[in-house]
Amino acid sequence: MIDSQMLTACVVLAVGTYVVRLAGTTSGGTDIPEKLDQGLEQAVAILLAAVAATSALYDGQDLADWTRTAGVLAAGTAAVLRLPLILVVLIASLTTAFLRLFT
């Protein structure tokens, strides 16, 4: 059964997404300043890095095991080398799996 708080959060996010998209289409396609555009791009990159770091280092309230962290580091290295996404995911999962197998 779905928790009422989860359902409320999903509805709020859906409505918020719709409102943002509607505002973008009804604004007449106005351009945003160059500095704001660059700042938003940097903010997105920082936010994604923060989510990746917390996902890699924490498992709920506890620190994650070192094998997960090693898998994320291997995936990060593969991503920096601009390998295809499927290879990045495979490298991360295989690294973690092999390390867990041998420890």
C-alpha positions as CSV (number, residue, x, y, z in Angstrom):
1,M,0.0,0.0,0.0
2,I,1.2,3.5,-0.8
3,D,2.1,5.8,2.1
4,S,0.0,9.0,2.1
5,Q,3.1,11.2,2.5
6,M,4.8,9.6,-0.5
7,L,1.6,10.1,-2.6
8,T,1.4,13.7,-1.5
9,A,5.1,14.3,-2.4
10,C,4.6,12.7,-5.8
11,V,1.5,14.9,-6.5
12,V,3.3,18.1,-5.3
13,L,6.3,17.3,-7.6
14,A,4.1,16.5,-10.5
15,V,2.2,19.8,-10.1
16,G,5.4,21.7,-9.7
17,T,6.9,20.2,-12.8
18,Y,3.7,21.0,-14.8
19,V,3.7,24.6,-13.5
20,V,7.4,25.1,-14.5
21,R,6.9,23.7,-17.9
22,L,3.8,25.8,-18.4
23,A,5.6,28.9,-17.4
24,G,8.3,28.2,-19.8
25,T,6.0,27.8,-22.8
26,T,3.8,30.8,-22.0
27,S,6.7,33.2,-21.3
28,G,7.2,33.8,-25.0
29,G,10.6,32.2,-25.2
30,T,12.5,35.0,-23.5
31,D,16.3,34.5,-23.2
32,I,18.0,34.4,-19.9
33,P,21.2,36.3,-19.3
34,E,24.5,34.5,-20.2
35,K,25.8,34.7,-16.6
36,L,22.6,33.2,-15.2
37,D,22.8,30.4,-17.8
38,Q,26.4,29.6,-16.8
39,G,25.5,29.7,-13.1
40,L,22.6,27.3,-13.6
41,E,24.8,24.9,-15.6
42,Q,27.3,24.9,-12.7
43,A,24.6,24.4,-10.1
44,V,23.3,21.4,-11.9
45,A,26.7,19.8,-12.1
46,I,27.3,20.5,-8.4
47,L,24.0,19.0,-7.4
48,L,24.6,15.9,-9.4
49,A,28.0,15.5,-7.9
50,A,26.6,15.9,-4.4
51,V,23.9,13.3,-5.1
52,A,26.5,10.9,-6.5
53,A,28.8,11.4,-3.5
54,T,26.1,10.8,-0.9
55,S,24.8,7.8,-2.7
56,A,28.3,6.3,-3.0
57,L,29.4,7.0,0.6
58,Y,26.2,6.4,2.6
59,D,23.8,3.6,2.9
60,G,20.8,5.1,4.8
61,Q,22.3,6.5,8.0
62,D,25.5,4.4,7.9
63,L,28.6,4.6,5.8
64,A,28.6,2.4,2.8
65,D,31.0,-0.5,2.4
66,W,34.3,0.2,0.6
67,T,33.4,-2.0,-2.3
68,R,30.5,0.3,-3.3
69,T,32.8,3.3,-3.1
70,A,35.4,1.5,-5.3
71,G,32.7,0.8,-7.8
72,V,31.6,4.4,-8.0
73,L,35.2,5.5,-8.4
74,A,35.6,3.0,-11.2
75,A,32.5,4.3,-12.9
76,G,33.6,7.9,-12.4
77,T,36.9,7.1,-14.1
78,A,35.1,5.4,-17.0
79,A,32.8,8.5,-17.3
80,V,35.7,10.9,-17.4
81,L,37.2,8.7,-20.2
82,R,33.8,9.3,-22.0
83,L,33.0,5.6,-22.4
84,P,29.4,4.7,-23.3
85,L,26.9,4.7,-20.5
86,I,26.3,1.0,-20.6
87,L,30.0,0.4,-20.1
88,V,30.1,2.8,-17.2
89,V,27.3,0.9,-15.5
90,L,28.9,-2.4,-16.3
91,I,32.3,-1.3,-14.9
92,A,30.7,-0.1,-11.7
93,S,28.6,-3.2,-11.1
94,L,31.4,-5.6,-12.0
95,T,34.0,-3.8,-9.9
96,T,31.7,-3.9,-6.9
97,A,30.7,-7.5,-7.5
98,F,34.2,-8.8,-7.9
99,L,35.4,-7.0,-4.8
100,R,32.5,-8.3,-2.8
101,L,33.2,-11.8,-4.1
102,F,36.8,-11.8,-3.0
103,T,36.3,-10.1,0.4
